[in-house]
Amino acid sequence: MKCDLCDSKKAKIRYISRSYGNDEELFVIENIPLISCPDCGESYFTAETMKKIEAIKQQKTSISVAKNILVAKFAS
Ligand SMILES: [Zn+2]
């Protein structure tokens, strides 16, 4: 697909998980499409994806399933 930033055609979609919120109320969204472009080295969400993320965050209590997750801290 086409990269919005440099017009390269090598951009690819990767699906990632992102966490939002803080320790008390951590919220994870899985399977978010992230566009990665090998030519300009950028990774970004499309405007449409950003909108959808906001919508999911608004209705997180009604559409989420509780999962036990392991959380690791990168920094000590
Ligand atoms: Zn690019």
N, CA, C, O and the ligand as a Tripos MOL2 file, in Angstrom:
@<TRIPOS>MOLECULE
protein
  305   303    77     0     0
PROTEIN
NO_CHARGES

@<TRIPOS>ATOM
      1 N           0.8280   -1.2050    0.0000 N.3       1 MET1
      2 CA          0.0000    0.0000    0.0000 C.3       1 MET1
      3 C           0.8620    1.2540    0.0000 C.2       1 MET1
      4 O           2.0710    1.1880    0.2240 O.2       1 MET1
      5 N           0.2430    2.3770   -0.2480 N.am      2 LYS2
      6 CA          0.9990    3.6060   -0.4000 C.3       2 LYS2
      7 C           1.2480    4.2810    0.9650 C.2       2 LYS2
      8 O           0.3630    4.3670    1.8160 O.2       2 LYS2
      9 N           2.4710    4.7430    1.1260 N.am      3 CYS3
     10 CA          2.8090    5.4880    2.3380 C.3       3 CYS3
     11 C           2.2930    6.9250    2.1920 C.2       3 CYS3
     12 O           2.5510    7.5910    1.1890 O.2       3 CYS3
     13 N           1.5570    7.3910    3.2130 N.am      4 ASP4
     14 CA          1.0120    8.7520    3.1710 C.3       4 ASP4
     15 C           2.1070    9.8060    3.2940 C.2       4 ASP4
     16 O           1.9170   10.9590    2.9090 O.2       4 ASP4
     17 N           3.2310    9.4070    3.8250 N.am      5 LEU5
     18 CA          4.2700   10.3940    4.1350 C.3       5 LEU5
     19 C           5.2700   10.5850    3.0050 C.2       5 LEU5
     20 O           5.6880   11.7100    2.7320 O.2       5 LEU5
     21 N           5.6600    9.4940    2.3440 N.am      6 CYS6
     22 CA          6.6800    9.6520    1.2990 C.3       6 CYS6
     23 C           6.2370    9.1080   -0.0590 C.2       6 CYS6
     24 O           7.0060    9.1270   -1.0200 O.2       6 CYS6
     25 N           4.9900    8.6220   -0.1380 N.am      7 ASP7
     26 CA          4.4460    8.0890   -1.3870 C.3       7 ASP7
     27 C           5.0800    6.7830   -1.8630 C.2       7 ASP7
     28 O           4.8050    6.3310   -2.9740 O.2       7 ASP7
     29 N           5.9100    6.1870   -1.0480 N.am      8 SER8
     30 CA          6.4700    4.8800   -1.4040 C.3       8 SER8
     31 C           5.3430    3.8590   -1.4640 C.2       8 SER8
     32 O           4.3380    3.9940   -0.7650 O.2       8 SER8
     33 N           5.5090    2.8500   -2.2920 N.am      9 LYS9
     34 CA          4.4680    1.8320   -2.3770 C.3       9 LYS9
     35 C           4.8020    0.6050   -1.5380 C.2       9 LYS9
     36 O           4.1040   -0.4070   -1.5890 O.2       9 LYS9
     37 N           5.8780    0.7110   -0.7660 N.am     10 LYS10
     38 CA          6.3060   -0.4610    0.0020 C.3      10 LYS10
     39 C           5.7360   -0.5150    1.4180 C.2      10 LYS10
     40 O           6.0600   -1.4190    2.1890 O.2      10 LYS10
     41 N           4.8970    0.4410    1.7530 N.am     11 ALA11
     42 CA          4.3480    0.4630    3.1060 C.3      11 ALA11
     43 C           3.5170   -0.7930    3.3720 C.2      11 ALA11
     44 O           2.8100   -1.2920    2.4960 O.2      11 ALA11
     45 N           3.6240   -1.2840    4.6020 N.am     12 LYS12
     46 CA          2.9070   -2.5040    4.9680 C.3      12 LYS12
     47 C           2.1270   -2.2790    6.2580 C.2      12 LYS12
     48 O           2.4890   -1.4470    7.0890 O.2      12 LYS12
     49 N           1.0490   -3.0430    6.4000 N.am     13 ILE13
     50 CA          0.2830   -2.9620    7.6370 C.3      13 ILE13
     51 C           0.7810   -4.0280    8.6040 C.2      13 ILE13
     52 O           0.8970   -5.2010    8.2490 O.2      13 ILE13
     53 N           1.0750   -3.6050    9.8320 N.am     14 ARG14
     54 CA          1.3760   -4.5410   10.9070 C.3      14 ARG14
     55 C           0.2740   -4.3810   11.9400 C.2      14 ARG14
     56 O          -0.2830   -3.2960   12.1050 O.2      14 ARG14
     57 N          -0.0360   -5.4650   12.6330 N.am     15 TYR15
     58 CA         -1.0540   -5.3700   13.6730 C.3      15 TYR15
     59 C          -0.3880   -5.4160   15.0280 C.2      15 TYR15
     60 O           0.3470   -6.3520   15.3440 O.2      15 TYR15
     61 N          -0.6490   -4.4060   15.8190 N.am     16 ILE16
     62 CA          0.0250   -4.2870   17.1050 C.3      16 ILE16
     63 C          -0.9880   -4.1240   18.2430 C.2      16 ILE16
     64 O          -2.1720   -3.8780   18.0160 O.2      16 ILE16
     65 N          -0.4890   -4.2680   19.4580 N.am     17 SER17
     66 CA         -1.3030   -3.9850   20.6370 C.3      17 SER17
     67 C          -0.7700   -2.7170   21.2780 C.2      17 SER17
     68 O           0.4370   -2.4770   21.2930 O.2      17 SER17
     69 N          -1.6570   -1.9240   21.7960 N.am     18 ARG18
     70 CA         -1.2770   -0.6920   22.4750 C.3      18 ARG18
     71 C          -1.9850   -0.6500   23.8130 C.2      18 ARG18
     72 O          -3.1420   -1.0570   23.9260 O.2      18 ARG18
     73 N          -1.2990   -0.1630   24.8170 N.am     19 SER19
     74 CA         -1.9820    0.0060   26.0880 C.3      19 SER19
     75 C          -2.2100    1.4800   26.3620 C.2      19 SER19
     76 O          -1.4130    2.3360   25.9780 O.2      19 SER19
     77 N          -3.2990    1.7500   27.0250 N.am     20 TYR20
     78 CA         -3.6850    3.1200   27.3520 C.3      20 TYR20
     79 C          -4.0290    3.1710   28.8230 C.2      20 TYR20
     80 O          -4.3090    2.1440   29.4420 O.2      20 TYR20
     81 N          -4.0070    4.3650   29.3770 N.am     21 GLY21
     82 CA         -4.3650    4.5180   30.7810 C.3      21 GLY21
     83 C          -3.1740    4.3130   31.6840 C.2      21 GLY21
     84 O          -2.0280    4.3480   31.2370 O.2      21 GLY21
     85 N          -3.4450    4.0980   32.9540 N.am     22 ASN22
     86 CA         -2.3650    3.9630   33.9280 C.3      22 ASN22
     87 C          -2.4770    2.6260   34.6480 C.2      22 ASN22
     88 O          -3.2970    1.7820   34.2860 O.2      22 ASN22
     89 N          -1.6430    2.4390   35.6750 N.am     23 ASP23
     90 CA         -1.6040    1.1600   36.3860 C.3      23 ASP23
     91 C          -2.9570    0.7120   36.9180 C.2      23 ASP23
     92 O          -3.3060   -0.4660   36.8450 O.2      23 ASP23
     93 N          -3.7250    1.6760   37.4620 N.am     24 GLU24
     94 CA         -5.0100    1.3070   38.0610 C.3      24 GLU24
     95 C          -6.0310    0.9190   36.9970 C.2      24 GLU24
     96 O          -6.8660    0.0390   37.2010 O.2      24 GLU24
     97 N          -5.9420    1.5820   35.8870 N.am     25 GLU25
     98 CA         -6.9370    1.3310   34.8560 C.3      25 GLU25
     99 C          -6.2630    1.1660   33.5050 C.2      25 GLU25
    100 O          -6.3990    1.9920   32.6020 O.2      25 GLU25
    101 N          -5.5350    0.0710   33.4060 N.am     26 LEU26
    102 CA         -4.8310   -0.1970   32.1690 C.3      26 LEU26
    103 C          -5.7970   -0.7980   31.1590 C.2      26 LEU26
    104 O          -6.5970   -1.6780   31.4760 O.2      26 LEU26
    105 N          -5.7030   -0.3120   29.9730 N.am     27 PHE27
    106 CA         -6.6210   -0.7340   28.9260 C.3      27 PHE27
    107 C          -5.8020   -1.0420   27.6830 C.2      27 PHE27
    108 O          -5.0290   -0.2080   27.2130 O.2      27 PHE27
    109 N          -5.9770   -2.2360   27.1600 N.am     28 VAL28
    110 CA         -5.1920   -2.6550   26.0020 C.3      28 VAL28
    111 C          -6.0950   -2.8350   24.7870 C.2      28 VAL28
    112 O          -7.1430   -3.4750   24.8740 O.2      28 VAL28
    113 N          -5.6970   -2.2850   23.6910 N.am     29 ILE29
    114 CA         -6.3970   -2.5290   22.4340 C.3      29 ILE29
    115 C          -5.4880   -3.4070   21.5760 C.2      29 ILE29
    116 O          -4.3390   -3.0550   21.3100 O.2      29 ILE29
    117 N          -6.0070   -4.5360   21.1550 N.am     30 GLU30
    118 CA         -5.2190   -5.4560   20.3460 C.3      30 GLU30
    119 C          -5.5490   -5.2750   18.8760 C.2      30 GLU30
    120 O          -6.6080   -4.7690   18.5050 O.2      30 GLU30
    121 N          -4.6040   -5.7050   18.0530 N.am     31 ASN31
    122 CA         -4.8760   -5.7970   16.6230 C.3      31 ASN31
    123 C          -5.1110   -4.4390   15.9330 C.2      31 ASN31
    124 O          -5.9310   -4.3250   15.0210 O.2      31 ASN31
    125 N          -4.3860   -3.4360   16.3830 N.am     32 ILE32
    126 CA         -4.5280   -2.1270   15.7430 C.3      32 ILE32
    127 C          -3.6260   -2.1010   14.5030 C.2      32 ILE32
    128 O          -2.4380   -2.4090   14.5930 O.2      32 ILE32
    129 N          -4.1920   -1.7310   13.3450 N.am     33 PRO33
    130 CA         -3.3490   -1.6740   12.1470 C.3      33 PRO33
    131 C          -2.3990   -0.4750   12.1820 C.2      33 PRO33
    132 O          -2.8270    0.6750   12.2810 O.2      33 PRO33
    133 N          -1.1120   -0.7720   12.1000 N.am     34 LEU34
    134 CA         -0.0860    0.2600   12.0790 C.3      34 LEU34
    135 C           0.5960    0.1910   10.7110 C.2      34 LEU34
    136 O           1.0260   -0.8770   10.2760 O.2      34 LEU34
    137 N           0.6880    1.3230   10.0490 N.am     35 ILE35
    138 CA          1.3520    1.3430    8.7490 C.3      35 ILE35
    139 C           2.8530    1.5290    8.9840 C.2      35 ILE35
    140 O           3.2640    2.4750    9.6580 O.2      35 ILE35
    141 N           3.6630    0.6370    8.4360 N.am     36 SER36
    142 CA          5.1200    0.7940    8.5410 C.3      36 SER36
    143 C           5.6870    0.9500    7.1510 C.2      36 SER36
    144 O           5.3550    0.1870    6.2440 O.2      36 SER36
    145 N           6.5410    1.9380    6.9860 N.am     37 CYS37
    146 CA          7.1360    2.1750    5.6840 C.3      37 CYS37
    147 C           8.6470    1.9760    5.7590 C.2      37 CYS37
    148 O           9.3310    2.6760    6.5050 O.2      37 CYS37
    149 N           9.1650    1.0260    4.9900 N.am     38 PRO38
    150 CA         10.6140    0.7820    5.0280 C.3      38 PRO38
    151 C          11.4010    1.9070    4.3670 C.2      38 PRO38
    152 O          12.5860    2.0730    4.6530 O.2      38 PRO38
    153 N          10.7730    2.6760    3.4980 N.am     39 ASP39
    154 CA         11.5050    3.7090    2.7750 C.3      39 ASP39
    155 C          11.7690    4.9550    3.6130 C.2      39 ASP39
    156 O          12.8870    5.4700    3.6250 O.2      39 ASP39
    157 N          10.7430    5.4440    4.3170 N.am     40 CYS40
    158 CA         10.9980    6.6260    5.1530 C.3      40 CYS40
    159 C          11.1730    6.2480    6.6210 C.2      40 CYS40
    160 O          11.4870    7.0940    7.4570 O.2      40 CYS40
    161 N          10.9670    4.9700    6.9210 N.am     41 GLY41
    162 CA         11.2170    4.5130    8.2850 C.3      41 GLY41
    163 C          10.1320    4.8950    9.2810 C.2      41 GLY41
    164 O          10.2990    4.7030   10.4850 O.2      41 GLY41
    165 N           9.0310    5.4300    8.7900 N.am     42 GLU42
    166 CA          7.9660    5.8600    9.7000 C.3      42 GLU42
    167 C           6.9530    4.7470    9.9620 C.2      42 GLU42
    168 O           6.6950    3.9000    9.1060 O.2      42 GLU42
    169 N           6.3950    4.7760   11.1510 N.am     43 SER43
    170 CA          5.2570    3.9290   11.4820 C.3      43 SER43
    171 C           4.1670    4.8460   11.9790 C.2      43 SER43
    172 O           4.4170    5.7000   12.8290 O.2      43 SER43
    173 N           2.9960    4.6900   11.4780 N.am     44 TYR44
    174 CA          1.9290    5.6110   11.8890 C.3      44 TYR44
    175 C           0.5580    4.9600   11.7510 C.2      44 TYR44
    176 O           0.3660    3.9860   11.0220 O.2      44 TYR44
    177 N          -0.3890    5.5470   12.4900 N.am     45 PHE45
    178 CA         -1.7810    5.1430   12.3540 C.3      45 PHE45
    179 C          -2.4420    6.0810   11.3580 C.2      45 PHE45
    180 O          -2.1230    7.2690   11.3160 O.2      45 PHE45
    181 N          -3.3420    5.5660   10.5710 N.am     46 THR46
    182 CA         -4.0950    6.4500    9.6810 C.3      46 THR46
    183 C          -5.0960    7.2550   10.5180 C.2      46 THR46
    184 O          -5.4030    6.8980   11.6550 O.2      46 THR46
    185 N          -5.5940    8.3430    9.9340 N.am     47 ALA47
    186 CA         -6.5780    9.1810   10.6280 C.3      47 ALA47
    187 C          -7.8050    8.3520   11.0050 C.2      47 ALA47
    188 O          -8.4010    8.5380   12.0650 O.2      47 ALA47
    189 N          -8.1610    7.4420   10.1190 N.am     48 GLU48
    190 CA         -9.3270    6.5990   10.3570 C.3      48 GLU48
    191 C          -9.0860    5.6730   11.5600 C.2      48 GLU48
    192 O          -9.9680    5.4670   12.3940 O.2      48 GLU48
    193 N          -7.8660    5.1210   11.6230 N.am     49 THR49
    194 CA         -7.5220    4.2550   12.7480 C.3      49 THR49
    195 C          -7.5390    5.0410   14.0580 C.2      49 THR49
    196 O          -8.0350    4.5520   15.0730 O.2      49 THR49
    197 N          -6.9910    6.2720   14.0360 N.am     50 MET50
    198 CA         -6.9860    7.1090   15.2360 C.3      50 MET50
    199 C          -8.4090    7.3640   15.7230 C.2      50 MET50
    200 O          -8.6910    7.3270   16.9210 O.2      50 MET50
    201 N          -9.2940    7.6230   14.7690 N.am     51 LYS51
    202 CA        -10.6910    7.8860   15.1130 C.3      51 LYS51
    203 C         -11.3150    6.6600   15.7700 C.2      51 LYS51
    204 O         -12.0510    6.7590   16.7520 O.2      51 LYS51
    205 N         -10.9990    5.5090   15.1990 N.am     52 LYS52
    206 CA        -11.5470    4.2630   15.7200 C.3      52 LYS52
    207 C         -11.0070    3.9760   17.1280 C.2      52 LYS52
    208 O         -11.7420    3.5090   17.9980 O.2      52 LYS52
    209 N          -9.7210    4.2590   17.3400 N.am     53 ILE53
    210 CA         -9.1280    4.0650   18.6680 C.3      53 ILE53
    211 C          -9.8640    4.9290   19.6940 C.2      53 ILE53
    212 O         -10.2010    4.4700   20.7860 O.2      53 ILE53
    213 N         -10.1060    6.1880   19.3210 N.am     54 GLU54
    214 CA        -10.8360    7.0830   20.2270 C.3      54 GLU54
    215 C         -12.2240    6.5410   20.5340 C.2      54 GLU54
    216 O         -12.6850    6.5910   21.6740 O.2      54 GLU54
    217 N         -12.8850    6.0220   19.5010 N.am     55 ALA55
    218 CA        -14.2300    5.4640   19.6900 C.3      55 ALA55
    219 C         -14.1930    4.2590   20.6120 C.2      55 ALA55
    220 O         -15.0560    4.1020   21.4750 O.2      55 ALA55
    221 N         -13.1860    3.4040   20.4270 N.am     56 ILE56
    222 CA        -13.0570    2.2060   21.2700 C.3      56 ILE56
    223 C         -12.8120    2.6110   22.7210 C.2      56 ILE56
    224 O         -13.3750    2.0200   23.6430 O.2      56 ILE56
    225 N         -11.9500    3.6480   22.9210 N.am     57 LYS57
    226 CA        -11.6680    4.1090   24.2740 C.3      57 LYS57
    227 C         -12.9300    4.6460   24.9490 C.2      57 LYS57
    228 O         -13.1260    4.4600   26.1500 O.2      57 LYS57
    229 N         -13.7900    5.3190   24.1640 N.am     58 GLN58
    230 CA        -15.0250    5.8670   24.7160 C.3      58 GLN58
    231 C         -15.9500    4.7650   25.2340 C.2      58 GLN58
    232 O         -16.6100    4.9220   26.2610 O.2      58 GLN58
    233 N         -15.9840    3.6530   24.5070 N.am     59 GLN59
    234 CA        -16.9390    2.6060   24.8830 C.3      59 GLN59
    235 C         -16.2380    1.3710   25.4340 C.2      59 GLN59
    236 O         -16.7480    0.2550   25.3290 O.2      59 GLN59
    237 N         -15.0620    1.5840   26.0230 N.am     60 LYS60
    238 CA        -14.2730    0.4200   26.4430 C.3      60 LYS60
    239 C         -14.9770   -0.4770   27.4450 C.2      60 LYS60
    240 O         -14.8150   -1.6960   27.3950 O.2      60 LYS60
    241 N         -15.7670    0.1060   28.3690 N.am     61 THR61
    242 CA        -16.3790   -0.7570   29.3680 C.3      61 THR61
    243 C         -17.4390   -1.6660   28.7770 C.2      61 THR61
    244 O         -17.6780   -2.7530   29.3030 O.2      61 THR61
    245 N         -18.0760   -1.2500   27.6990 N.am     62 SER62
    246 CA        -19.1310   -2.0940   27.1480 C.3      62 SER62
    247 C         -18.6260   -3.1180   26.1360 C.2      62 SER62
    248 O         -19.2740   -4.1420   25.9180 O.2      62 SER62
    249 N         -17.4870   -2.8550   25.5230 N.am     63 ILE63
    250 CA        -17.0500   -3.8060   24.4860 C.3      63 ILE63
    251 C         -15.8240   -4.6280   24.8610 C.2      63 ILE63
    252 O         -15.3930   -5.4830   24.0880 O.2      63 ILE63
    253 N         -15.2500   -4.3760   26.0500 N.am     64 SER64
    254 CA        -14.0100   -5.0670   26.3990 C.3      64 SER64
    255 C         -14.2600   -6.3880   27.1070 C.2      64 SER64
    256 O         -15.2990   -6.5960   27.7340 O.2      64 SER64
    257 N         -13.2870   -7.2690   26.9910 N.am     65 VAL65
    258 CA        -13.2820   -8.4890   27.7830 C.3      65 VAL65
    259 C         -12.1070   -8.4240   28.7440 C.2      65 VAL65
    260 O         -11.0220   -7.9750   28.3730 O.2      65 VAL65
    261 N         -12.3140   -8.8640   29.9630 N.am     66 ALA66
    262 CA        -11.2320   -8.8550   30.9480 C.3      66 ALA66
    263 C         -10.3010  -10.0210   30.6780 C.2      66 ALA66
    264 O         -10.7390  -11.1590   30.5050 O.2      66 ALA66
    265 N          -9.0230   -9.7260   30.6450 N.am     67 LYS67
    266 CA         -8.0250  -10.7730   30.4430 C.3      67 LYS67
    267 C          -6.9470  -10.6050   31.4950 C.2      67 LYS67
    268 O          -6.6530   -9.4930   31.9320 O.2      67 LYS67
    269 N          -6.3660  -11.7160   31.8930 N.am     68 ASN68
    270 CA         -5.1980  -11.6100   32.7620 C.3      68 ASN68
    271 C          -3.9920  -11.3740   31.8760 C.2      68 ASN68
    272 O          -3.7020  -12.1640   30.9780 O.2      68 ASN68
    273 N          -3.3010  -10.2970   32.1320 N.am     69 ILE69
    274 CA         -2.1400  -10.0310   31.3030 C.3      69 ILE69
    275 C          -0.8920   -9.8840   32.1580 C.2      69 ILE69
    276 O          -0.9570   -9.4670   33.3140 O.2      69 ILE69
    277 N           0.2240  -10.2270   31.5790 N.am     70 LEU70
    278 CA          1.5170  -10.0250   32.2290 C.3      70 LEU70
    279 C           2.0710   -8.7070   31.7270 C.2      70 LEU70
    280 O           2.1010   -8.4470   30.5240 O.2      70 LEU70
    281 N           2.5030   -7.8860   32.6530 N.am     71 VAL71
    282 CA          3.0180   -6.5880   32.2690 C.3      71 VAL71
    283 C           4.4670   -6.4780   32.7200 C.2      71 VAL71
    284 O           4.7730   -6.6850   33.8940 O.2      71 VAL71
    285 N           5.3360   -6.1590   31.8130 N.am     72 ALA72
    286 CA          6.7460   -5.9760   32.1440 C.3      72 ALA72
    287 C           7.1170   -4.5110   31.9790 C.2      72 ALA72
    288 O           6.6490   -3.8360   31.0610 O.2      72 ALA72
    289 N           7.9630   -4.0320   32.8810 N.am     73 LYS73
    290 CA          8.4510   -2.6660   32.7560 C.3      73 LYS73
    291 C           9.7940   -2.6870   32.0440 C.2      73 LYS73
    292 O          10.6760   -3.4670   32.4030 O.2      73 LYS73
    293 N           9.9520   -1.8530   31.0580 N.am     74 PHE74
    294 CA         11.2020   -1.7990   30.3200 C.3      74 PHE74
    295 C          12.3110   -1.2020   31.1680 C.2      74 PHE74
    296 O          13.4390   -1.6960   31.1750 O.2      74 PHE74
    297 N          11.9810   -0.1370   31.8810 N.am     75 ALA75
    298 CA         12.9830    0.5140   32.7090 C.3      75 ALA75
    299 C          12.8760    0.0420   34.1450 C.2      75 ALA75
    300 O          11.7820   -0.2690   34.6160 O.2      75 ALA75
    301 N          13.9890   -0.0150   34.8400 N.am     76 SER76
    302 CA         13.9500   -0.4890   36.2270 C.3      76 SER76
    303 C          13.6990    0.6700   37.1790 C.2      76 SER76
    304 O          13.6330    0.4700   38.3920 O.2      76 SER76
    305 ZN          7.1530    6.3110    3.6900 Zn       77 ZN77
@<TRIPOS>BOND
     1     1     2 1
     2     2     3 1
     3     3     4 2
     4     3     5 am
     5     5     6 1
     6     6     7 1
     7     7     8 2
     8     7     9 am
     9     9    10 1
    10    10    11 1
    11    11    12 2
    12    11    13 am
    13    13    14 1
    14    14    15 1
    15    15    16 2
    16    15    17 am
    17    17    18 1
    18    18    19 1
    19    19    20 2
    20    19    21 am
    21    21    22 1
    22    22    23 1
    23    23    24 2
    24    23    25 am
    25    25    26 1
    26    26    27 1
    27    27    28 2
    28    27    29 am
    29    29    30 1
    30    30    31 1
    31    31    32 2
    32    31    33 am
    33    33    34 1
    34    34    35 1
    35    35    36 2
    36    35    37 am
    37    37    38 1
    38    38    39 1
    39    39    40 2
    40    39    41 am
    41    41    42 1
    42    42    43 1
    43    43    44 2
    44    43    45 am
    45    45    46 1
    46    46    47 1
    47    47    48 2
    48    47    49 am
    49    49    50 1
    50    50    51 1
    51    51    52 2
    52    51    53 am
    53    53    54 1
    54    54    55 1
    55    55    56 2
    56    55    57 am
    57    57    58 1
    58    58    59 1
    59    59    60 2
    60    59    61 am
    61    61    62 1
    62    62    63 1
    63    63    64 2
    64    63    65 am
    65    65    66 1
    66    66    67 1
    67    67    68 2
    68    67    69 am
    69    69    70 1
    70    70    71 1
    71    71    72 2
    72    71    73 am
    73    73    74 1
    74    74    75 1
    75    75    76 2
    76    75    77 am
    77    77    78 1
    78    78    79 1
    79    79    80 2
    80    79    81 am
    81    81    82 1
    82    82    83 1
    83    83    84 2
    84    83    85 am
    85    85    86 1
    86    86    87 1
    87    87    88 2
    88    87    89 am
    89    89    90 1
    90    90    91 1
    91    91    92 2
    92    91    93 am
    93    93    94 1
    94    94    95 1
    95    95    96 2
    96    95    97 am
    97    97    98 1
    98    98    99 1
    99    99   100 2
   100    99   101 am
   101   101   102 1
   102   102   103 1
   103   103   104 2
   104   103   105 am
   105   105   106 1
   106   106   107 1
   107   107   108 2
   108   107   109 am
   109   109   110 1
   110   110   111 1
   111   111   112 2
   112   111   113 am
   113   113   114 1
   114   114   115 1
   115   115   116 2
   116   115   117 am
   117   117   118 1
   118   118   119 1
   119   119   120 2
   120   119   121 am
   121   121   122 1
   122   122   123 1
   123   123   124 2
   124   123   125 am
   125   125   126 1
   126   126   127 1
   127   127   128 2
   128   127   129 am
   129   129   130 1
   130   130   131 1
   131   131   132 2
   132   131   133 am
   133   133   134 1
   134   134   135 1
   135   135   136 2
   136   135   137 am
   137   137   138 1
   138   138   139 1
   139   139   140 2
   140   139   141 am
   141   141   142 1
   142   142   143 1
   143   143   144 2
   144   143   145 am
   145   145   146 1
   146   146   147 1
   147   147   148 2
   148   147   149 am
   149   149   150 1
   150   150   151 1
   151   151   152 2
   152   151   153 am
   153   153   154 1
   154   154   155 1
   155   155   156 2
   156   155   157 am
   157   157   158 1
   158   158   159 1
   159   159   160 2
   160   159   161 am
   161   161   162 1
   162   162   163 1
   163   163   164 2
   164   163   165 am
   165   165   166 1
   166   166   167 1
   167   167   168 2
   168   167   169 am
   169   169   170 1
   170   170   171 1
   171   171   172 2
   172   171   173 am
   173   173   174 1
   174   174   175 1
   175   175   176 2
   176   175   177 am
   177   177   178 1
   178   178   179 1
   179   179   180 2
   180   179   181 am
   181   181   182 1
   182   182   183 1
   183   183   184 2
   184   183   185 am
   185   185   186 1
   186   186   187 1
   187   187   188 2
   188   187   189 am
   189   189   190 1
   190   190   191 1
   191   191   192 2
   192   191   193 am
   193   193   194 1
   194   194   195 1
   195   195   196 2
   196   195   197 am
   197   197   198 1
   198   198   199 1
   199   199   200 2
   200   199   201 am
   201   201   202 1
   202   202   203 1
   203   203   204 2
   204   203   205 am
   205   205   206 1
   206   206   207 1
   207   207   208 2
   208   207   209 am
   209   209   210 1
   210   210   211 1
   211   211   212 2
   212   211   213 am
   213   213   214 1
   214   214   215 1
   215   215   216 2
   216   215   217 am
   217   217   218 1
   218   218   219 1
   219   219   220 2
   220   219   221 am
   221   221   222 1
   222   222   223 1
   223   223   224 2
   224   223   225 am
   225   225   226 1
   226   226   227 1
   227   227   228 2
   228   227   229 am
   229   229   230 1
   230   230   231 1
   231   231   232 2
   232   231   233 am
   233   233   234 1
   234   234   235 1
   235   235   236 2
   236   235   237 am
   237   237   238 1
   238   238   239 1
   239   239   240 2
   240   239   241 am
   241   241   242 1
   242   242   243 1
   243   243   244 2
   244   243   245 am
   245   245   246 1
   246   246   247 1
   247   247   248 2
   248   247   249 am
   249   249   250 1
   250   250   251 1
   251   251   252 2
   252   251   253 am
   253   253   254 1
   254   254   255 1
   255   255   256 2
   256   255   257 am
   257   257   258 1
   258   258   259 1
   259   259   260 2
   260   259   261 am
   261   261   262 1
   262   262   263 1
   263   263   264 2
   264   263   265 am
   265   265   266 1
   266   266   267 1
   267   267   268 2
   268   267   269 am
   269   269   270 1
   270   270   271 1
   271   271   272 2
   272   271   273 am
   273   273   274 1
   274   274   275 1
   275   275   276 2
   276   275   277 am
   277   277   278 1
   278   278   279 1
   279   279   280 2
   280   279   281 am
   281   281   282 1
   282   282   283 1
   283   283   284 2
   284   283   285 am
   285   285   286 1
   286   286   287 1
   287   287   288 2
   288   287   289 am
   289   289   290 1
   290   290   291 1
   291   291   292 2
   292   291   293 am
   293   293   294 1
   294   294   295 1
   295   295   296 2
   296   295   297 am
   297   297   298 1
   298   298   299 1
   299   299   300 2
   300   299   301 am
   301   301   302 1
   302   302   303 1
   303   303   304 2
@<TRIPOS>SUBSTRUCTURE
     1 MET1         2 RESIDUE 1 A MET
     2 LYS2         6 RESIDUE 1 A LYS
     3 CYS3        10 RESIDUE 1 A CYS
     4 ASP4        14 RESIDUE 1 A ASP
     5 LEU5        18 RESIDUE 1 A LEU
     6 CYS6        22 RESIDUE 1 A CYS
     7 ASP7        26 RESIDUE 1 A ASP
     8 SER8        30 RESIDUE 1 A SER
     9 LYS9        34 RESIDUE 1 A LYS
    10 LYS10       38 RESIDUE 1 A LYS
    11 ALA11       42 RESIDUE 1 A ALA
    12 LYS12       46 RESIDUE 1 A LYS
    13 ILE13       50 RESIDUE 1 A ILE
    14 ARG14       54 RESIDUE 1 A ARG
    15 TYR15       58 RESIDUE 1 A TYR
    16 ILE16       62 RESIDUE 1 A ILE
    17 SER17       66 RESIDUE 1 A SER
    18 ARG18       70 RESIDUE 1 A ARG
    19 SER19       74 RESIDUE 1 A SER
    20 TYR20       78 RESIDUE 1 A TYR
    21 GLY21       82 RESIDUE 1 A GLY
    22 ASN22       86 RESIDUE 1 A ASN
    23 ASP23       90 RESIDUE 1 A ASP
    24 GLU24       94 RESIDUE 1 A GLU
    25 GLU25       98 RESIDUE 1 A GLU
    26 LEU26      102 RESIDUE 1 A LEU
    27 PHE27      106 RESIDUE 1 A PHE
    28 VAL28      110 RESIDUE 1 A VAL
    29 ILE29      114 RESIDUE 1 A ILE
    30 GLU30      118 RESIDUE 1 A GLU
    31 ASN31      122 RESIDUE 1 A ASN
    32 ILE32      126 RESIDUE 1 A ILE
    33 PRO33      130 RESIDUE 1 A PRO
    34 LEU34      134 RESIDUE 1 A LEU
    35 ILE35      138 RESIDUE 1 A ILE
    36 SER36      142 RESIDUE 1 A SER
    37 CYS37      146 RESIDUE 1 A CYS
    38 PRO38      150 RESIDUE 1 A PRO
    39 ASP39      154 RESIDUE 1 A ASP
    40 CYS40      158 RESIDUE 1 A CYS
    41 GLY41      162 RESIDUE 1 A GLY
    42 GLU42      166 RESIDUE 1 A GLU
    43 SER43      170 RESIDUE 1 A SER
    44 TYR44      174 RESIDUE 1 A TYR
    45 PHE45      178 RESIDUE 1 A PHE
    46 THR46      182 RESIDUE 1 A THR
    47 ALA47      186 RESIDUE 1 A ALA
    48 GLU48      190 RESIDUE 1 A GLU
    49 THR49      194 RESIDUE 1 A THR
    50 MET50      198 RESIDUE 1 A MET
    51 LYS51      202 RESIDUE 1 A LYS
    52 LYS52      206 RESIDUE 1 A LYS
    53 ILE53      210 RESIDUE 1 A ILE
    54 GLU54      214 RESIDUE 1 A GLU
    55 ALA55      218 RESIDUE 1 A ALA
    56 ILE56      222 RESIDUE 1 A ILE
    57 LYS57      226 RESIDUE 1 A LYS
    58 GLN58      230 RESIDUE 1 A GLN
    59 GLN59      234 RESIDUE 1 A GLN
    60 LYS60      238 RESIDUE 1 A LYS
    61 THR61      242 RESIDUE 1 A THR
    62 SER62      246 RESIDUE 1 A SER
    63 ILE63      250 RESIDUE 1 A ILE
    64 SER64      254 RESIDUE 1 A SER
    65 VAL65      258 RESIDUE 1 A VAL
    66 ALA66      262 RESIDUE 1 A ALA
    67 LYS67      266 RESIDUE 1 A LYS
    68 ASN68      270 RESIDUE 1 A ASN
    69 ILE69      274 RESIDUE 1 A ILE
    70 LEU70      278 RESIDUE 1 A LEU
    71 VAL71      282 RESIDUE 1 A VAL
    72 ALA72      286 RESIDUE 1 A ALA
    73 LYS73      290 RESIDUE 1 A LYS
    74 PHE74      294 RESIDUE 1 A PHE
    75 ALA75      298 RESIDUE 1 A ALA
    76 SER76      302 RESIDUE 1 A SER
    77 ZN77       305 GROUP 0 **** ****
